[in-house]
């Protein structure tokens, strides 16, 4: 099982954990269709969207379990 970490790209996250898309959408992140998602990390996306990284990571890690 791949651990989810803040350096993981949005694209890799969605490929490995498709259910993560719902979590991203709930935070207002429409990253799934964005070409930048293939190279943008979770941490970078949080900075761009003004999202609390720790809160998002907790929800994403719950999906991985």
Phi and psi in degrees as GROMACS dihedral restraints (atoms count N, CA, C in turn):
[ dihedral_restraints ]
;  ai    aj    ak    al  type     phi  dphi    fc
    3     4     5     6     1   -81.9    20    10
    4     5     6     7     1   130.2    20    10
    6     7     8     9     1   -76.5    20    10
    7     8     9    10     1   143.2    20    10
    9    10    11    12     1   -86.9    20    10
   10    11    12    13     1   129.6    20    10
   12    13    14    15     1  -139.4    20    10
   13    14    15    16     1   165.4    20    10
   15    16    17    18     1   -66.8    20    10
   16    17    18    19     1   -17.1    20    10
   18    19    20    21     1   -86.8    20    10
   19    20    21    22     1    -7.3    20    10
   21    22    23    24     1   -69.8    20    10
   22    23    24    25     1   138.5    20    10
   24    25    26    27     1   -73.6    20    10
   25    26    27    28     1   155.5    20    10
   27    28    29    30     1   -59.5    20    10
   28    29    30    31     1   -41.7    20    10
   30    31    32    33     1   -59.9    20    10
   31    32    33    34     1   -45.7    20    10
   33    34    35    36     1   -65.3    20    10
   34    35    36    37     1   -39.8    20    10
   36    37    38    39     1   -58.9    20    10
   37    38    39    40     1   -48.4    20    10
   39    40    41    42     1   -68.9    20    10
   40    41    42    43     1   -37.1    20    10
   42    43    44    45     1   -64.0    20    10
   43    44    45    46     1   -41.9    20    10
   45    46    47    48     1   -80.1    20    10
   46    47    48    49     1   -37.4    20    10
   48    49    50    51     1  -129.4    20    10
   49    50    51    52     1    80.6    20    10
   51    52    53    54     1   -54.8    20    10
   52    53    54    55     1   -30.4    20    10
   54    55    56    57     1   -67.2    20    10
   55    56    57    58     1   -14.7    20    10
   57    58    59    60     1   -65.5    20    10
   58    59    60    61     1   -22.7    20    10
   60    61    62    63     1   -57.5    20    10
   61    62    63    64     1   -40.3    20    10
   63    64    65    66     1   -63.2    20    10
   64    65    66    67     1   -39.6    20    10
   66    67    68    69     1   -65.4    20    10
   67    68    69    70     1   -45.5    20    10
   69    70    71    72     1   -59.6    20    10
   70    71    72    73     1   -45.2    20    10
   72    73    74    75     1   -61.3    20    10
   73    74    75    76     1   -37.9    20    10
   75    76    77    78     1   -65.3    20    10
   76    77    78    79     1   -21.9    20    10
   78    79    80    81     1   -94.0    20    10
   79    80    81    82     1     4.9    20    10
   81    82    83    84     1    82.4    20    10
   82    83    84    85     1    18.2    20    10
   84    85    86    87     1   -97.1    20    10
   85    86    87    88     1   114.9    20    10
   87    88    89    90     1   -96.3    20    10
   88    89    90    91     1    34.9    20    10
   90    91    92    93     1   -64.6    20    10
   91    92    93    94     1   -20.1    20    10
   93    94    95    96     1   -60.3    20    10
   94    95    96    97     1   -42.6    20    10
   96    97    98    99     1   -90.8    20    10
   97    98    99   100     1    -3.6    20    10
   99   100   101   102     1   -80.7    20    10
  100   101   102   103     1   129.2    20    10
  102   103   104   105     1   -57.3    20    10
  103   104   105   106     1   -29.3    20    10
  105   106   107   108     1   -66.2    20    10
  106   107   108   109     1   -18.8    20    10
  108   109   110   111     1   -62.8    20    10
  109   110   111   112     1   -20.2    20    10
  111   112   113   114     1   -75.0    20    10
  112   113   114   115     1   -20.1    20    10
  114   115   116   117     1  -124.8    20    10
  115   116   117   118     1    -9.6    20    10
  117   118   119   120     1   -85.2    20    10
  118   119   120   121     1   131.1    20    10
  120   121   122   123     1   -81.3    20    10
  121   122   123   124     1   165.9    20    10
  123   124   125   126     1   -58.7    20    10
  124   125   126   127     1   -43.3    20    10
  126   127   128   129     1   -62.1    20    10
  127   128   129   130     1   -45.1    20    10
  129   130   131   132     1   -62.7    20    10
  130   131   132   133     1   -41.8    20    10
  132   133   134   135     1   -62.7    20    10
  133   134   135   136     1   -39.1    20    10
  135   136   137   138     1   -63.9    20    10
  136   137   138   139     1   -41.5    20    10
  138   139   140   141     1   -63.9    20    10
  139   140   141   142     1   -43.8    20    10
  141   142   143   144     1   -64.0    20    10
  142   143   144   145     1   -38.9    20    10
  144   145   146   147     1   -95.6    20    10
  145   146   147   148     1    -0.9    20    10
  147   148   149   150     1    66.7    20    10
  148   149   150   151     1    39.7    20    10
  150   151   152   153     1  -106.5    20    10
  151   152   153   154     1   142.1    20    10
  153   154   155   156     1   -68.9    20    10
  154   155   156   157     1   114.1    20    10
  156   157   158   159     1   -60.4    20    10
  157   158   159   160     1   -45.2    20    10
  159   160   161   162     1   -60.5    20    10
  160   161   162   163     1   -44.2    20    10
  162   163   164   165     1   -62.4    20    10
  163   164   165   166     1   -45.6    20    10
  165   166   167   168     1   -63.5    20    10
  166   167   168   169     1   -44.2    20    10
  168   169   170   171     1   -60.6    20    10
  169   170   171   172     1   -39.4    20    10
  171   172   173   174     1   -60.8    20    10
  172   173   174   175     1   -43.0    20    10
  174   175   176   177     1   -69.3    20    10
  175   176   177   178     1   -38.7    20    10
  177   178   179   180     1   -67.7    20    10
  178   179   180   181     1   -40.1    20    10
  180   181   182   183     1   -64.4    20    10
  181   182   183   184     1   -31.8    20    10
  183   184   185   186     1   -63.6    20    10
  184   185   186   187     1   -34.1    20    10
  186   187   188   189     1   -67.9    20    10
  187   188   189   190     1   -35.8    20    10
  189   190   191   192     1   -70.3    20    10
  190   191   192   193     1   -18.3    20    10
